[in-house]
Amino acid sequence: MRSFAEVLPLANAIRELAGKSRPLQAQDFVPTSKNVVTPADNPGNIDVGELQTRVTGIRSEFDTLFDDLQNAANAADVVSLRQRLTDIANAGFVHAFPLTAFGSGQAQLDALLAQNTSLQQRYAGIKDTYDKNLAKVNDAATKPPQKVALLRAMAQPFLGDDFVVLPRFRFTNASEIVAAQHESYDGTGFPKGLKGGEIPLGARILRVADALDALLTGRPPLGGNVLPWVQSERHYHRKVSISEAKGQIQRASGTVFDPRIVNAFLGMPDGIWADLIQHLPNLNE
């Protein structure tokens, strides 16, 4: 059986992959009956340092890729140039796919060298803008929400318009989520029979993530969170395909699961499932 700590990243992955979702805030993971005090300058309790580390890592990766590209250009190696350009394109900088040139080997080399020069100039501009924004991020006068907006903008030129970097919150009350993970949206769960918004949002997300993980891997759900018909129809421990798992989760919308979370889950573009699958090996696709 997977632990709560193992399933939680999948819950966070579902949230992040649903690009239209707003960034979760720490108070979303606390029962509504509690009063939560959050920092005045960071109401979402966002982990800005973690986000900056990720964006810095993206910049570092591309610096290395462009250095390798320039080394290939200096060596006038057509094969190496094509490979380095492909590496950059595969990392997200789609403008770098190697150009095709007809004619002699020299004509192909000249085309690739010209492409390198153009890309290096473009990348220099991206780095200049990045460095200016980084200075603003490191300015003590810049508030956390502004830092988040700057960091997301800094990552976008590297990865393209379709890629969204979402911040993460500081996780402060895992115990509340664990305690409510067996609650159902319609109030038929346990131990308290919480209903709807009485259930911490984190627990509602975990319930969907745990069901998805259990359906795709055939493992027992956390704490026996078995969908009623799955148990009665003897589908327990049977791995299912992604499409069947979606259907099972849709079937429980409004009863076991929060419909808003189910809608966000089912509304994720097909293209992101390859990323989600990376969290769970050996799946039926």
PAKE-236092 format. One record per residue: residue number from 1; residue in three letters; x, y, z of N, C-alpha, C in turn. Coordinates in steps of 0.05 Angstrom, whole numbers, plus 32768, in hexadecimal, padded with zeros to 4 digits. Layout:
MILO   nr  rest    nu    nv    nw   cau   cav   caw    cu    cv    cw
MILO  NUM   ALA     X     Y     Z     X     Y     Z     X     Y     Z
...
//
This chain:
MILO   nr  rest    nu    nv    nw   cau   cav   caw    cu    cv    cw
MILO    1   MET  8011  7FE8  8000  8000  8000  8000  8012  8019  8000
MILO    2   ARG  800A  802C  7FF0  8019  8045  7FEF  8011  8057  8007
MILO    3   SER  8024  8065  8011  801F  8077  8028  8013  8091  801E
MILO    4   PHE  8009  80A1  8031  7FFF  80BB  802B  8015  80CC  801E
MILO    5   ALA  802D  80CA  8027  8043  80DA  801C  8049  80D2  7FFF
MILO    6   GLU  8043  80B9  7FF8  8048  80B1  7FDC  8032  80BA  7FC9
MILO    7   VAL  8019  80BC  7FD4  8003  80C4  7FC3  8001  80E2  7FC0
MILO    8   LEU  8009  80F1  7FD5  8007  810E  7FD5  8014  811A  7FBC
MILO    9   PRO  802C  8112  7FB3  8036  811E  7F9A  8024  811B  7F82
MILO   10   LEU  8015  8105  7F81  8003  8102  7F6B  7FEC  8116  7F6D
MILO   11   ALA  7FE3  811B  7F86  7FCE  812F  7F8A  7FD8  814A  7F80
MILO   12   ASN  7FF0  8150  7F87  7FFC  816A  7F7F  8000  816B  7F61
MILO   13   ALA  8007  8153  7F55  800A  8152  7F38  7FF0  8158  7F2A
MILO   14   ILE  7FDA  814C  7F34  7FC0  8151  7F27  7FB9  816E  7F29
MILO   15   ARG  7FBF  817B  7F3F  7FB9  8197  7F42  7FCA  81A8  7F2F
MILO   16   GLU  7FE3  81A1  7F2D  7FF5  81B1  7F1C  7FEF  81AD  7EFF
MILO   17   LEU  7FE8  8194  7EF7  7FE3  818F  7EDB  7FC9  819B  7ED2
MILO   18   ALA  7FB6  81A0  7EE4  7F9E  81AE  7EDD  7FA4  81CB  7EDC
MILO   19   GLY  7FAF  81D4  7EC6  7FBA  81EF  7EC3  7FA7  8205  7EC9
MILO   20   LYS  7F8D  8201  7EC8  7F7A  8217  7ECC  7F75  821A  7EEA
MILO   21   SER  7F7F  8209  7EFB  7F7A  820B  7F17  7F8A  8222  7F23
MILO   22   ARG  7F7F  822F  7F37  7F8E  8244  7F44  7FA2  8236  7F57
MILO   23   PRO  7FB9  8243  7F5D  7FCB  8237  7F71  7FBE  8233  7F8C
MILO   24   LEU  7FC0  821C  7F97  7FB4  8217  7FB1  7FC2  8227  7FC7
MILO   25   GLN  7FB2  822E  7FDB  7FBD  823D  7FF2  7FBC  822B  800A
MILO   26   ALA  7FCC  8232  801E  7FCF  8222  8035  7FB4  821E  8043
MILO   27   GLN  7FA3  8234  8044  7F8A  8231  8052  7F77  821E  8044
MILO   28   ASP  7F7C  8217  802B  7F6B  8203  801E  7F6E  81E8  802A
MILO   29   PHE  7F83  81E4  803A  7F88  81CA  8045  7F82  81C9  8063
MILO   30   VAL  7F71  81DB  806C  7F69  81DC  8088  7F4A  81DC  8089
MILO   31   PRO  7F3E  81CD  809B  7F21  81CD  809D  7F16  81EA  80A0
MILO   32   THR  7EFF  81EF  8094  7EF4  820A  8094  7EED  8214  80B0
MILO   33   SER  7EEB  8202  80C3  7EE4  820A  80DE  7EFC  8217  80ED
MILO   34   LYS  7F13  8215  80E1  7F2B  8220  80EE  7F31  823C  80E2
MILO   35   ASN  7F3C  824D  80F3  7F45  8267  80EA  7F63  8265  80E5
MILO   36   VAL  7F6B  826B  80CC  7F87  8268  80C5  7F94  8284  80C2
MILO   37   VAL  7FAA  8287  80CF  7FB9  82A0  80CD  7FCF  829D  80B9
MILO   38   THR  7FCF  82AD  80A4  7FE3  82AB  808F  7FF2  82C5  808E
MILO   39   PRO  800B  82C4  8085  801B  82DC  8083  800E  82F1  8071
MILO   40   ALA  800D  830A  807A  8000  831F  806B  800C  8323  8050
MILO   41   ASP  8027  831F  804D  8034  8324  8033  8034  830B  8022
MILO   42   ASN  802A  82F4  802C  802A  82DB  801D  8011  82CC  8024
MILO   43   PRO  7FF9  82D6  801D  7FE0  82CA  8025  7FDC  82AD  801C
MILO   44   GLY  7FE9  82A6  8006  7FE7  828A  7FFC  7FFB  8278  8009
MILO   45   ASN  800D  8282  801B  8021  8272  8028  8031  8263  8013
MILO   46   ILE  8038  8270  7FFD  8046  8263  7FE6  8064  8260  7FED
MILO   47   ASP  806F  824A  7FE5  808C  8245  7FEA  809B  8251  7FD2
MILO   48   VAL  80A1  826B  7FD5  80AF  827A  7FBF  80CB  826F  7FBB
MILO   49   GLY  80D8  8267  7FD0  80F4  825D  7FCE  80F5  8244  7FBD
MILO   50   GLU  80E1  8232  7FC1  80E0  8219  7FB1  80DB  821F  7F94
MILO   51   LEU  80C9  8232  7F8E  80C3  8239  7F73  80DC  8245  7F65
MILO   52   GLN  80EA  8256  7F74  8102  8263  7F69  8117  824E  7F63
MILO   53   THR  811A  823A  7F74  812D  8225  7F70  8127  8215  7F56
MILO   54   ARG  810D  8210  7F51  8105  8202  7F39  810B  8213  7F20
MILO   55   VAL  8104  822C  7F21  8109  823E  7F0A  8127  8241  7F05
MILO   56   THR  8136  8243  7F1A  8153  8245  7F17  815E  822C  7F0A
MILO   57   GLY  8153  8215  7F11  815C  81FC  7F05  8156  81FA  7EE8
MILO   58   ILE  813F  8205  7EE0  8138  8206  7EC3  814C  8217  7EB4
MILO   59   ARG  8152  822F  7EBF  8166  8240  7EB2  8181  8232  7EB0
MILO   60   SER  818A  8225  7EC5  81A4  8218  7EC5  81A5  8202  7EB0
MILO   61   GLU  818F  81F3  7EAD  818D  81DD  7E99  8191  81E9  7E7D
MILO   62   PHE  8183  81FF  7E78  8185  820A  7E5D  81A0  8218  7E58
MILO   63   ASP  81AC  8223  7E6D  81C7  822E  7E69  81DA  8218  7E60
MILO   64   THR  81D8  8201  7E6D  81E9  81EB  7E65  81E4  81E2  7E48
MILO   65   LEU  81CA  81E0  7E41  81C2  81D7  7E26  81CD  81EB  7E11
MILO   66   PHE  81CB  8205  7E16  81D4  8218  7E03  81F3  821A  7E01
MILO   67   ASP  8200  8214  7E18  821D  8212  7E17  8226  81FB  7E06
MILO   68   ASP  8218  81E4  7E09  821E  81CD  7DF9  821A  81D2  7DDB
MILO   69   LEU  8204  81E1  7DD5  81FF  81E8  7DBA  8215  81F9  7DAE
MILO   70   GLN  821E  820D  7DBD  8234  821E  7DB3  824E  820E  7DAF
MILO   71   ASN  8253  81FB  7DC1  826B  81EB  7DBD  8269  81DA  7DA4
MILO   72   ALA  8251  81D0  7D9D  824D  81C1  7D84  8251  81D4  7D6C
MILO   73   ALA  8248  81ED  7D6F  824C  8200  7D59  8269  8207  7D55
MILO   74   ASN  8277  820A  7D6B  8294  8210  7D69  82A3  81F9  7D5C
MILO   75   ALA  829A  81E0  7D60  82A7  81C9  7D54  829D  81C4  7D38
MILO   76   ALA  828A  81D3  7D2E  827F  81D1  7D13  8276  81B4  7D0E
MILO   77   ASP  8269  81A7  7D21  8261  818B  7D1F  8243  818A  7D1A
MILO   78   VAL  823C  8182  7D01  8220  8182  7CF9  8210  816F  7D0A
MILO   79   VAL  821A  8157  7D0F  820B  8143  7D1F  8206  814D  7D3B
MILO   80   SER  821B  8158  7D47  8219  8162  7D63  8207  817A  7D64
MILO   81   LEU  8208  818C  7D50  81F6  81A3  7D4F  81D9  819A  7D4F
MILO   82   ARG  81D3  8187  7D3E  81B7  817E  7D3C  81AE  8172  7D57
MILO   83   GLN  81C0  8162  7D64  81B8  8156  7D7D  81B4  816A  7D93
MILO   84   ARG  81C6  817E  7D94  81C4  8193  7DA9  81AA  81A4  7DA5
MILO   85   LEU  81A4  81AA  7D8C  818B  81B9  7D86  8173  81A8  7D8E
MILO   86   THR  8174  818F  7D88  815E  817D  7D8F  815B  817B  7DAD
MILO   87   ASP  8171  817A  7DBC  8170  8179  7DD9  8162  8192  7DE4
MILO   88   ILE  8169  81A9  7DD9  815D  81C2  7DE3  813F  81C3  7DDD
MILO   89   ALA  8138  81BA  7DC4  811C  81B9  7DBD  810C  81A6  7DCF
MILO   90   ASN  8117  818F  7DD5  810A  817B  7DE6  8107  8185  7E02
MILO   91   ALA  8118  8197  7E0B  8116  81A3  7E26  8100  81B8  7E28
MILO   92   GLY  80F5  81C0  7E11  80DF  81D3  7E11  80E2  81EB  7E00
MILO   93   PHE  80FB  81F1  7DF6  8101  8208  7DE6  80FC  81FF  7DC9
MILO   94   VAL  80E2  81FF  7DC0  80DB  81F3  7DA7  80E7  8200  7D8F
MILO   95   HIS  80F0  8219  7D92  80FB  8227  7D7B  8116  821A  7D72
MILO   96   ALA  8120  8208  7D82  813B  81FD  7D7D  813B  81E4  7D6B
MILO   97   PHE  8125  81DB  7D62  8126  81C3  7D51  8137  81C8  7D39
MILO   98   PRO  814A  81B7  7D33  815E  81BC  7D1E  8151  81C0  7D03
MILO   99   LEU  815B  81D4  7CF4  8151  81DA  7CDA  815C  81C5  7CC6
MILO  100   THR  814C  81C1  7CB1  8155  81AF  7C9C  815F  81BF  7C84
MILO  101   ALA  8177  81B8  7C7B  8183  81C6  7C64  818A  81B1  7C4E
MILO  102   PHE  8184  81B9  7C36  818B  81A7  7C1F  81A5  81AF  7C13
MILO  103   GLY  81B3  819C  7C07  81CC  81A2  7BFA  81E3  8195  7C08
MILO  104   SER  81FA  81A2  7C06  8213  8196  7C10  8213  8196  7C2F
MILO  105   GLY  8227  8188  7C39  822B  8187  7C56  8231  81A3  7C61
MILO  106   GLN  823F  81B4  7C51  8245  81CF  7C59  822C  81E0  7C5B
MILO  107   ALA  8219  81DB  7C49  8200  81EA  7C4A  81F0  81E3  7C63
MILO  108   GLN  81F0  81CA  7C6A  81E3  81C1  7C83  81F0  81CE  7C9B
MILO  109   LEU  820B  81CE  7C9B  8219  81D9  7CB2  8214  81F7  7CB4
MILO  110   ASP  8214  8205  7C9D  820F  8222  7C9E  81F3  8228  7CA9
MILO  111   ALA  81DF  8218  7CA1  81C4  821C  7CAB  81C2  8218  7CC9
MILO  112   LEU  81CF  8203  7CD3  81CF  81FE  7CF0  81DE  8213  7D00
MILO  113   LEU  81F5  821C  7CF5  8204  8231  7D02  81F4  824B  7D04
MILO  114   ALA  81E5  8251  7CEE  81D4  8269  7CEE  81BE  8266  7D03
MILO  115   GLN  81B3  824E  7D05  819E  8249  7D18  81A9  824D  7D35
MILO  116   ASN  81C1  8243  7D39  81CE  8246  7D54  81D1  8263  7D5B
MILO  117   THR  81DB  8273  7D47  81E0  828F  7D4D  81C6  829D  7D54
MILO  118   SER  81B0  8297  7D45  8196  82A3  7D4B  818C  829B  7D66
MILO  119   LEU  818E  8281  7D6D  8184  8277  7D86  8195  8283  7D9E
MILO  120   GLN  81AF  8285  7D9A  81C0  828F  7DB0  81B9  82AD  7DB5
MILO  121   GLN  81B3  82BC  7DA0  81AB  82D8  7DA4  8190  82D9  7DB2
MILO  122   ARG  817E  82C8  7DAA  8163  82C7  7DB7  8166  82BF  7DD5
MILO  123   TYR  8177  82AC  7DDA  817B  82A3  7DF5  8188  82B8  7E06
MILO  124   ALA  819A  82C7  7DFB  81A7  82DD  7E0A  8192  82F2  7E13
MILO  125   GLY  817E  82F7  7E01  8169  8309  7E09  8158  82FE  7E20
MILO  126   ILE  8152  82E4  7E1E  8143  82D7  7E33  8151  82D9  7E4E
MILO  127   LYS  816B  82D4  7E4D  817B  82D5  7E66  817C  82F1  7E71
MILO  128   ASP  817E  8305  7E60  817F  8320  7E6A  8165  8327  7E78
MILO  129   THR  814E  8320  7E6D  8134  8325  7E7A  8132  8315  7E94
MILO  130   TYR  813B  82FC  7E93  813B  82EB  7EAB  814B  82F8  7EC1
MILO  131   ASP  8163  8302  7EBB  8174  830E  7ED0  8167  8327  7EDC
MILO  132   LYS  815A  8337  7ECB  814C  834F  7ED6  8136  8347  7EE8
MILO  133   ASN  8126  8333  7EE0  8110  832A  7EF1  811A  831D  7F0B
MILO  134   LEU  8131  830F  7F09  813C  8302  7F21  8145  8317  7F35
MILO  135   ALA  814F  832E  7F2C  8156  8343  7F3F  813D  834D  7F4E
MILO  136   LYS  8127  834E  7F40  810E  8356  7F4D  8105  8341  7F61
MILO  137   VAL  8108  8328  7F5A  8100  8312  7F6C  8110  8313  7F85
MILO  138   ASN  812A  8319  7F83  813C  831A  7F9A  813A  8334  7FAA
MILO  139   ASP  812A  8347  7FA0  8126  8360  7FAE  8114  835C  7FC6
MILO  140   ALA  811C  8364  7FDD  810C  835F  7FF5  80F1  836E  7FF4
MILO  141   ALA  80EF  8382  7FE4  80D6  8391  7FE2  80C1  8383  7FD1
MILO  142   THR  80C9  836F  7FC2  80B6  8361  7FB1  80A7  834C  7FC1
MILO  143   LYS  808C  834F  7FC0  807B  833D  7FD0  8079  8321  7FC4
MILO  144   PRO  8074  830C  7FD4  8073  82F1  7FC9  8061  82ED  7FB1
MILO  145   PRO  8048  82F8  7FB0  8038  82F4  7F98  8046  8300  7F7F
MILO  146   GLN  8054  8316  7F82  8062  8322  7F6B  807A  8310  7F63
MILO  147   LYS  8087  8305  7F77  809D  82F3  7F71  8094  82DA  7F61
MILO  148   VAL  807D  82D0  7F69  8072  82B9  7F5B  806C  82BF  7F3E
MILO  149   ALA  8060  82D7  7F39  805A  82DF  7F1E  8073  82E2  7F0E
MILO  150   LEU  8088  82EE  7F1A  80A1  82F2  7F0C  80AF  82D7  7F05
MILO  151   LEU  80AF  82C5  7F18  80BC  82AB  7F14  80AE  829B  7EFF
MILO  152   ARG  8093  829C  7EFE  8085  828E  7EE9  808B  829A  7ECE
MILO  153   ALA  808D  82B4  7ECD  8093  82C1  7EB3  80B0  82BB  7EAB
MILO  154   MET  80C2  82B8  7EBE  80DE  82B2  7EB8  80E1  8296  7EAC
MILO  155   ALA  80D0  8283  7EB4  80D2  8268  7EAA  80C6  8264  7E8F
MILO  156   GLN  80B2  8274  7E89  80A2  8270  7E70  80B2  8271  7E56
MILO  157   PRO  80C5  8284  7E53  80D4  8284  7E39  80E4  826B  7E34
MILO  158   PHE  80EC  825D  7E49  80FC  8244  7E46  80EA  822D  7E3D
MILO  159   LEU  80D1  822D  7E47  80C1  8215  7E45  80A9  8219  7E32
MILO  160   GLY  80A3  8231  7E2A  808D  8235  7E17  8073  823E  7E24
MILO  161   ASP  8061  8249  7E14  8048  8254  7E1F  8035  823F  7E2A
MILO  162   ASP  8038  8226  7E22  8026  8211  7E2B  802E  8205  7E46
MILO  163   PHE  8045  820E  7E50  8050  8202  7E69  804A  8216  7E80
MILO  164   VAL  803E  820C  7E95  8038  821D  7EAC  8047  8213  7EC5
MILO  165   VAL  8056  8225  7ED1  8064  821F  7EEA  8053  8229  7F01
MILO  166   LEU  8049  8217  7F11  8038  821E  7F27  8047  821D  7F42
MILO  167   PRO  8042  8231  7F53  8050  8230  7F6D  8044  821B  7F7F
MILO  168   ARG  8053  8214  7F93  804A  8201  7FA7  8046  8210  7FC2
MILO  169   PHE  8034  8207  7FD2  802F  8213  7FEC  8040  8204  8001
MILO  170   ARG  8044  8211  8017  8051  8204  802D  803C  81F2  803B
MILO  171   PHE  8042  81D9  803C  802F  81C5  8046  8031  81C4  8064
MILO  172   THR  801C  81CD  8072  801E  81D1  808F  800E  81BE  80A0
MILO  173   ASN  7FFA  81B0  8094  7FE9  81A0  80A5  7FE1  8186  8097
MILO  174   ALA  7FF4  8175  8091  7FEE  815B  8085  7FDC  814B  8096
MILO  175   SER  7FDD  814E  80B0  7FCD  813E  80C2  7FAF  8143  80BD
MILO  176   GLU  7FA8  815B  80B7  7F8B  8162  80B1  7F82  8153  8098
MILO  177   ILE  7F93  8152  8084  7F8C  8144  806B  7F8A  8126  8070
MILO  178   VAL  7F9D  811B  807E  7F9C  80FE  8084  7F83  80F7  8093
MILO  179   ALA  7F7C  8108  80A7  7F64  8102  80B7  7F4A  8102  80A7
MILO  180   ALA  7F4A  8112  8091  7F32  8115  8081  7F32  8106  8067
MILO  181   GLN  7F46  80F5  8063  7F49  80E8  8049  7F33  80D4  8043
MILO  182   HIS  7F25  80CB  8058  7F0F  80B7  8054  7EF4  80C4  8051
MILO  183   GLU  7EF3  80DF  8053  7ED9  80EC  8051  7ED0  80ED  8034
MILO  184   SER  7EB6  80EC  8030  7EAA  80ED  8015  7E9B  8107  8012
MILO  185   TYR  7E9A  8111  7FF9  7E8E  812B  7FF3  7E71  812D  7FFC
MILO  186   ASP  7E63  8116  7FFB  7E46  8117  8002  7E41  8112  801F
MILO  187   GLY  7E56  8110  802F  7E53  810D  804C  7E51  80F1  8056
MILO  188   THR  7E55  80DD  8045  7E52  80C1  804D  7E6D  80B4  8055
MILO  189   GLY  7E82  80C4  8056  7E9C  80B9  805D  7EA0  80B8  807C
MILO  190   PHE  7EB8  80B4  8084  7EBF  80B2  80A0  7EDA  80C0  80A4
MILO  191   PRO  7EE2  80C7  80BD  7ED5  80C0  80D6  7EBF  80D4  80DF
MILO  192   LYS  7EBE  80EC  80D4  7EAC  8100  80DE  7E94  8105  80CC
MILO  193   GLY  7E93  80F8  80B5  7E7C  80FD  80A3  7E7C  8119  8098
MILO  194   LEU  7E93  8125  8094  7E95  8140  8089  7E89  8140  806D
MILO  195   LYS  7E7F  8157  8065  7E71  8159  804B  7E7B  8172  803C
MILO  196   GLY  7E7F  816F  8022  7E85  8186  8011  7E9D  8196  801A
MILO  197   GLY  7E98  81B1  801E  7EAE  81C3  8025  7EB7  81BF  8042
MILO  198   GLU  7EAA  81AE  8051  7EB4  81A8  806C  7ECE  8198  806B
MILO  199   ILE  7ED1  818A  8055  7EE9  8179  8051  7F00  818B  8047
MILO  200   PRO  7F17  818A  8053  7F2E  819A  8049  7F33  8194  802B
MILO  201   LEU  7F38  81A9  801C  7F3C  81A6  7FFF  7F52  8192  7FFA
MILO  202   GLY  7F67  8192  800A  7F7D  8180  8006  7F74  8163  8007
MILO  203   ALA  7F62  815D  801A  7F57  8142  801D  7F46  813A  8005
MILO  204   ARG  7F37  814E  7FFB  7F26  8148  7FE3  7F37  8142  7FCB
MILO  205   ILE  7F4D  8151  7FC8  7F5F  814B  7FB1  7F6D  8130  7FB5
MILO  206   LEU  7F75  812B  7FCE  7F83  8111  7FD4  7F70  80FA  7FCE
MILO  207   ARG  7F56  80FD  7FD3  7F43  80E7  7FCF  7F43  80E0  7FB1
MILO  208   VAL  7F42  80F4  7FA0  7F43  80EE  7F83  7F5D  80E2  7F7B
MILO  209   ALA  7F73  80EE  7F85  7F8E  80E4  7F7D  7F92  80C7  7F86
MILO  210   ASP  7F89  80C1  7F9F  7F8C  80A6  7FA9  7F7C  8092  7F99
MILO  211   ALA  7F63  809A  7F92  7F52  8088  7F81  7F5F  8083  7F66
MILO  212   LEU  7F6A  8098  7F5A  7F77  8095  7F40  7F8E  8083  7F42
MILO  213   ASP  7F9F  8087  7F56  7FB7  8077  7F5A  7FAF  8059  7F5F
MILO  214   ALA  7F9B  8055  7F6F  7F92  803A  7F75  7F87  802C  7F5D
MILO  215   LEU  7F77  803A  7F4D  7F6B  802E  7F35  7F80  8027  7F20
MILO  216   LEU  7F94  8039  7F1E  7FA8  8035  7F09  7FBD  8020  7F10
MILO  217   THR  7FC1  801C  7F2A  7FD6  800A  7F33  7FCB  7FEF  7F3E
MILO  218   GLY  7FB2  7FEF  7F45  7FA6  7FD7  7F51  7FAC  7FD4  7F6E
MILO  219   ARG  7FB8  7FE8  7F7B  7FBE  7FE6  7F97  7FA6  7FED  7FA8
MILO  220   PRO  7FA5  7FE5  7FC1  7F8F  7FED  7FD3  7F90  800B  7FD7
MILO  221   PRO  7F79  8019  7FD8  7F79  8035  7FDE  7F81  803A  7FFB
MILO  222   LEU  7F89  8053  8001  7F91  8059  801C  7F7A  8055  802F
MILO  223   GLY  7F7F  8047  8045  7F6B  8044  8059  7F51  8037  8050
MILO  224   GLY  7F52  8028  803A  7F3A  801A  8031  7F26  802D  8023
MILO  225   ASN  7F30  8042  8016  7F1F  8055  8008  7F16  8048  7FED
MILO  226   VAL  7F07  8033  7FEF  7EFE  8025  7FD7  7EE5  8031  7FCC
MILO  227   LEU  7EE3  8036  7FB2  7ECA  803F  7FA6  7EB5  8029  7FAA
MILO  228   PRO  7E9D  8030  7FB3  7E8A  801B  7FBA  7E85  8006  7FA5
MILO  229   TRP  7E81  800F  7F8B  7E7B  7FFB  7F76  7E94  7FEB  7F6E
MILO  230   VAL  7EAC  7FF7  7F72  7EC4  7FE8  7F6C  7EC7  7FD0  7F7D
MILO  231   GLN  7EC0  7FD3  7F97  7EC1  7FBD  7FA9  7EAB  7FA8  7FA3
MILO  232   SER  7E92  7FB3  7F9E  7E7C  7FA0  7F9A  7E7E  7F92  7F80
MILO  233   GLU  7E8A  7F9F  7F6C  7E8D  7F92  7F52  7EA8  7F82  7F50
MILO  234   ARG  7EB6  7F80  7F66  7ECE  7F70  7F67  7EE4  7F79  7F54
MILO  235   HIS  7EE6  7F94  7F51  7EFB  7FA0  7F41  7F13  7FA7  7F53
MILO  236   TYR  7F11  7FA1  7F6C  7F26  7FA9  7F7F  7F40  7F9B  7F78
MILO  237   HIS  7F55  7FAA  7F78  7F70  7FA1  7F72  7F75  7F9C  7F54
MILO  238   ARG  7F61  7FA3  7F43  7F65  7F9F  7F26  7F6E  7FBA  7F1A
MILO  239   LYS  7F85  7FB9  7F0D  7F8E  7FD1  7EFF  7F7C  7FD7  7EE7
MILO  240   VAL  7F76  7FF1  7EE3  7F65  7FF9  7ECD  7F74  800E  7EBC
MILO  241   SER  7F6A  8013  7EA5  7F76  8027  7E93  7F6F  8043  7E9D
MILO  242   ILE  7F7D  8056  7E92  7F78  8072  7E99  7F5C  807A  7E93
MILO  243   SER  7F52  8072  7E7B  7F37  8079  7E73  7F22  806D  7E86
MILO  244   GLU  7F27  8054  7E8F  7F14  8048  7EA2  7F16  8055  7EBD
MILO  245   ALA  7F2E  805C  7EC5  7F31  806A  7EDF  7F22  8085  7EDF
MILO  246   LYS  7F24  8093  7EC8  7F15  80AC  7EC6  7EF7  80A8  7EC9
MILO  247   GLY  7EEE  8092  7EBC  7ED1  808C  7EBE  7EC9  8086  7EDB
MILO  248   GLN  7ED9  8077  7EE9  7ED3  8070  7F05  7ED2  8089  7F17
MILO  249   ILE  7EE5  809B  7F12  7EE5  80B3  7F22  7ECE  80C5  7F1B
MILO  250   GLN  7EC7  80C7  7F02  7EAF  80D7  7EFA  7E96  80CC  7F07
MILO  251   ARG  7E95  80B1  7F08  7E7D  80A4  7F14  7E79  80AC  7F31
MILO  252   ALA  7E8F  80B2  7F3F  7E8D  80B9  7F5B  7E8C  80D7  7F61
MILO  253   SER  7E8B  80E7  7F4B  7E8A  8104  7F4F  7E70  810C  7F5D
MILO  254   GLY  7E73  811C  7F72  7E5C  8125  7F81  7E54  8113  7F98
MILO  255   THR  7E5F  80FB  7F98  7E5A  80E9  7FAE  7E73  80E5  7FBF
MILO  256   VAL  7E86  80D7  7FB3  7EA0  80D3  7FC0  7EB2  80EC  7FBC
MILO  257   PHE  7EB2  80F7  7FA4  7EC5  810C  7F9D  7EB7  8127  7F99
MILO  258   ASP  7EC7  813C  7F9E  7EBE  8158  7F99  7EBC  815B  7F7A
MILO  259   PRO  7EA4  8163  7F70  7EA1  8166  7F53  7EB4  817A  7F47
MILO  260   ARG  7EBC  818F  7F55  7ECF  81A3  7F4A  7EEA  8196  7F45
MILO  261   ILE  7EF3  8185  7F57  7F0C  8178  7F54  7F0B  8163  7F3D
MILO  262   VAL  7EF4  8155  7F3C  7EF1  8142  7F26  7EF1  8150  7F0B
MILO  263   ASN  7EE3  8167  7F09  7EE2  8176  7EF0  7EFE  817F  7EE8
MILO  264   ALA  7F0E  8189  7EFC  7F29  8191  7EF5  7F3A  817A  7EEC
MILO  265   PHE  7F36  8163  7EFA  7F44  814B  7EF3  7F3E  8141  7ED7
MILO  266   LEU  7F24  8140  7ED1  7F1B  8136  7EB7  7F20  814A  7EA0
MILO  267   GLY  7F23  8163  7EA8  7F28  8178  7E94  7F44  817C  7E8C
MILO  268   MET  7F57  816C  7E98  7F73  816F  7E90  7F77  8166  7E74
MILO  269   PRO  7F86  8175  7E64  7F8B  816D  7E48  7F98  8151  7E46
MILO  270   ASP  7F92  8143  7E31  7F9C  8128  7E2D  7FBB  8127  7E2E
MILO  271   GLY  7FC7  813D  7E24  7FE4  813D  7E21  7FF2  813C  7E3C
MILO  272   ILE  7FE5  8143  7E51  7FF4  8143  7E6B  7FF4  8128  7E79
MILO  273   TRP  7FE5  8115  7E6F  7FE4  80FB  7E7C  7FFF  80ED  7E7B
MILO  274   ALA  800F  80F2  7E66  8029  80E7  7E65  803A  80F0  7E7C
MILO  275   ASP  8036  810A  7E85  8045  8114  7E9C  803B  8107  7EB5
MILO  276   LEU  8021  8104  7EB7  8016  80F8  7ED0  801E  80DB  7ED3
MILO  277   ILE  801F  80CD  7EBC  8027  80B1  7EBD  8043  80AC  7EC8
MILO  278   GLN  8054  80C0  7EC6  806F  80BE  7ED0  806F  80BA  7EEE
MILO  279   HIS  805A  80C3  7EFC  8058  80BF  7F19  8051  80A2  7F20
MILO  280   LEU  8046  8094  7F0D  803C  8079  7F13  8047  8066  7EFD
MILO  281   PRO  805B  8056  7F03  8066  8044  7EEF  8054  802C  7EEA
MILO  282   ASN  8058  8020  7ED2  804B  8006  7ECB  802C  8009  7ECA
MILO  283   LEU  8022  801E  7EBD  8006  8022  7EBB  7FFB  8016  7EA2
MILO  284   ASN  7FE1  8010  7EA2  7FD2  800A  7E8A  7FCA  8024  7E7D
MILO  285   GLU  7FD5  802A  7E65  7FCE  8044  7E58  7FB5  8040  7E47
//
